[in-house]
């Protein structure tokens, strides 16, 4: 099990015990959940997408009261206030940020001036090579199975991860299709040196996701999601009345509907199990119940040790 920062480059970059990252989910991965992941040995992230700078500052103040472990901030590069959010992160003592949805080259100068390490999310080899050329410290390989905004390339984790590992000189963190120790073991076997999970942590006791969202996840299977906004910003969400309606529109109209009403219908902005847009990955079919963050991370780390022993016994004894 890659666990100690002395042995694992992702843990060394993040300053964590384990190379396990909380996937950034807007309005869900706030201070309490991020702190819980960091306290359990992983790397908590606050999703700053759509936040005003003063809101992020309050979130970072809150997280400091909850943990003395490293916590990062996810900042989509396309957001108009991305530079301001990075400045807040620097001011508040954040050491590592994750970036997505745009070229990291736009923010690397500011990040380096502020002493930040940068992990950029990618969904293709071309994007990863550009991120490496821009100077990021690591990339997160987001397979098409992932929840929330996914790449237009439709490349799955099993194909994306080894392709990046074979062609990059920086560490690769795997995201998409990982909900337990088996998924983590597969990612490490493919060459990843860290894993990121979002959907699994939605179903944690520290998550602020509404009860109906958690109940939907508990009762979902791996066919319970669909992709909306295929031409603009594709997003994987749970199927319900409103998402099936949008999915039935032609591509252009669906994109317009998502852009126009996405914030209003987003799960953390109200609604219920039939009217709220609930981003999640295909791992919805793998999560069976609510647990604490500490229990989730302990199960993964202990499971990885068992899998390692079983593999060694099966192949080399």
N, C-alpha and C positions, 0 to 999 in steps of 0.2 A: 504493500500500500504506500503510494507516494504521500508522505505525511509531514515530515519535518522540513522546516525551511532550509536547513543545511543541505538537504538532498534534493529538493524539488524547486526548480526555477520559478514556478508560478507562486508557490508559497513565499519564496524569497522576495519576489516583486511586491506581493500584497502584504507581507509581514504577518502571515497567518500560520497557524498550526497545520491546517489542512488546505489543500488546493480545491476547496469547494466554495463556489460563488453563488450568492443570491441573485437570481435573474431580476433585472429591473422591470417593474410593472407599475405604470403610472397610477398614482393615488393609492396603491397597495403597499409598495415597498417604501414605507416611511420609517421614521426613527425607531419605533418599537420593534418591528420585525427585523430591520437591519441590525440593531443592537443585539437581538437574540441570536442571530446567525453568527455575528462576530464573537459573542461571548461563548458560543459552542465550538469555536475553533475555526469557523469558516470566515468568509469575507462578505459582510453585509453591504448592500448598496441602497442608497436613497435615489429613487427615480425622480429626477428634476424636470422631466418633460412637462411643459406647460406651467411650471412654477415661476412666480415672480422672485427676484433676488432676495427680497426680505422674507419670503416664505421659506426658501432654502436655508437662509441664515437661522431661522427659528428651528427648523428641523435639525440642523447640525448642532445647535445649542442643546436641543432635547436629547440627541443621541449621545452627546458628551456626558450627560447626566446619567446615562444608562449603561455605558461601557467605556473602558479605557483601552479597548482593542481597536485596531484599524477598521475604519468604515470609509467606503468610497461613495462617489456620486456618479450617476449615469446622466450624461448630457448629450442629447441628440444634436448633432452639428447643424442641422438645417434650421433649428429654432432661432428666431431673430435675436434672442437675448442670450445665446450660447456663451458669448464672451463674458457677459456680466456674471453668468452663473459660475463660470470657471474662476473669475476673480473672487467671488464669494467663497468658493471652495478653498482657494489659496489662502484667503484671509482667515478662514476658520481652521486652518491647519490640516486639511485633507492632504494625504500623500499620494493617493492613486485615484484616477478617475477612469471611468469607461465611457467611450464615445460610440455613437452609432448614427445611421441615417445621414451620411454626408462624408466629405473628405476630411480626414483628420489633419491633413496638411494645413487647413485653415486655422487650426488652433494650436499647433505644435509649438510655435514660437512663444506664445503666452504661457502654455503649459510648462515649457522648459524654464522660462524666466521665473516661474513660481515654484520650481523644484518638483513638479508633478511627474509621476509615471503615468503612462497612458496605455490602456487596453482598448483596442478597437474591434467592434463587432462586424463580421463579414459573412457573406453567403456564397462567395465564389473565389476561385484562385486569383482571378484578375484583381478583385477588390483587395485581397490579402497582400498581393505583391505591391500594390500602390500604398497600402498602409505601412508595410515594412519600409518602403522607400521614403515615406514621410517621417520615419523615425520612431514609430510606436514601439513600446516595450514588449507587447504580446498581442495576439489576436484571439477573439472568440469566434469559433467556427459555428455558425448557426445553421443547422440542418432544417430542411423544409418541414419536418415534423413539429418544429417549435411552435409555441403559442405567441400571440401578439403579432407584431409586424415581422414578416418573414421576407426572404429574398424572392425576386422575380425569377430566379434561375431554376427553382424547384429541385435543387440538389439535396439529397438526403444526407444525414450525418455520416452514415457508413461509407459514403463515397467522398464527401467533402473533407472529413478529418484527415485520412491518410494522404490525400492529395496535397493538403496544406503542409502536413508534416514533412513530406518528401521534398517540398519546394521552398520552404522558408528556413531562415536562420534564427527565428525568434520562437518562443513557446506558443503552443496552441492550446486553448481552453475549449472544451467541447460543450455545445449547447444544443438541445433539441433531442427528444426521445429518451431523456435520462430522468428516472424517478426513483431509482433504488440502486443497490450495490451492483446488480447485474448490468444495468446500463452504464454505470461508472466504470466497471471492469472492462466492458466492451470498448469504451472510449479510450481507456488507458492502453488496451491491447492494440488499438489503432494508432497509437503514438501520441495521443493528447497527454498533456501534463497537468491538466486541471479540468474540472467539470463545473458547469453552471446549470442551475435548476430554478425554474420559476413556478410552474404549475404545482409542483410538489409542495412548495412553501406557501402557496395560497391556502392549502389545506393544513395549516398549522394553527395551533391555539393562539399564537402571537399575531397572526394575520388579521388585519382589519376588514377583510372581505366579508360581505353580508352573508347571513346564514343560508339564504336561498342559493347563492353561488356555491358555497361549500357543499350543500346538499346535492346540487346538480353534478358536481364533480364526483361525489361518492357514488352516484348512481349512473355515471357515464360509462361508455365503452370506448374502444379506440376508433370507432366510426362516428363519434358524437360531435365532431367538429367539421367546419367548412371554412373556405377561404372567401373573404369579401374584399372588394376594392382591388380587383386583380390588375388593373392598369395603372392606378396611382400608387397607393401604398398598401400592398396586400397584407391582410391581417387574418390570422387563424382564430376563430371564435367558436364557442359552443352553439350548436343548432338550437334554435327556439323559434317562436312565431315571427319575431321581428327580423332575425337574421335570414330565415328562409325566404321571407318576403323580399329583402334586399337582394339575396342571391338569385331570385327569379327575374330580376331586372336585367336588361342588357348591360354589358360591361361599363359603357360610358355613364349610363344612368346610375348604376350601382356606385361607381366612384363618386359621382356628384352627391348622391345621398349620404355616403359616408363622410365626405368632406363637410357637408352642410350640417349634418345632425350628429356627427360622431361624438362630440363632447356631451351633447344633451342626452344621448342614449347610453353612454358608457356606464358600466355597472356601478362604479363608485359615485355616479352622479344621480342615482335614483333608479326607479323602475323595479321590476320583479323578474321572476324566472322566465317570463315570456316576452317581456318588453325591453330588457336590458341587454346590451352587448357585453358578453363575457369572454374576454380573450383567454385562451388556454391552449396548450399543446395536445397532441395525440396521446400523451401520457395520462390524460384524463381517465383513460381506461385502465391505468395501472395503479392509481391511488385509491385506496379502499377505505380510509378513515382518517380522522383528525388526530394528530399527534403534536407534541411540543417540538420546537425546533431542535432542542437538545436530543430528543429521542430519534428524530429523523437522521441527524448527523451521526449519532452513535450507531444506528442500524447500518448506515452506509459504510462507515469505517470498519466496523466489526465484520460486516458481510464481505468486504473486500479482502480482509485477511483470510476468511474461510475460503473464498473463491481462489485466492492465490495458493493456498495449501492444497485444495482439490485439484487445481490445474497441475501443480507440481507432481502430485501423486498420480494423476491420470496419464500424464505424458512422459514422466521421467522415472517412474518406479518400475 
